[in-house]
Amino acid sequence: MAERDTFKYQLKKGGKIVHRGITNDLNRREAEHQERFPGTKLTQEGRRVTRESALKWERRGGKRSYKKS
């Protein structure tokens, strides 16, 4: 059985999602994003999942809970 070791996340600036991704270390990834995009905040999306499941989510563009214009 595959290990659930991967986080899905959203990077937000204000109330706007500017990036979605996956990582196995949220703190490290947030620090990397802060260097390049100051003023952003990383939030975990759901629970930890398998790497395979996270990659599928990322390829689909992440689960969108908003309407595309």
ZAVEX-407834 format. One record per residue (C-alpha): residue in three letters; x, y, z. Coordinates in steps of 0.5 Angstrom, whole numbers, plus 500, padded with zeros to 3 digits. Layout:
<atoms>
AlaXYZ...
</atoms>
This chain:
<atoms>
Met500500500Ala503507498Glu505512504Arg500518504Asp506523505Thr505528500Phe501535501Lys497539496Tyr497546497Gln495553495Leu499559495Lys495566496Lys496573495Gly490577499Gly484572497Lys487570490Ile490563489Val496565485His499558485Arg497550486Gly502545488Ile505539492Thr510538496Asn513533502Asp515539506Leu510545507Asn515549511Arg520548506Arg516550500Glu513556503Ala520559505Glu522558498His516561495Gln517567500Glu524568497Arg521569490Phe514572492Pro514576498Gly507577501Thr504570499Lys501565504Leu501557503Thr495554505Gln494546506Glu489543501Gly486537504Arg489532508Arg496528506Val495524500Thr500519496Arg505522491Glu501519485Ser494522488Ala497528489Leu500528482Lys494527479Trp491533482Glu496537480Arg496535473Arg488537473Gly490544475Gly488542482Lys481542485Arg477548483Ser472551488Tyr471557484Lys468559477Lys472560472Ser471567468
</atoms>
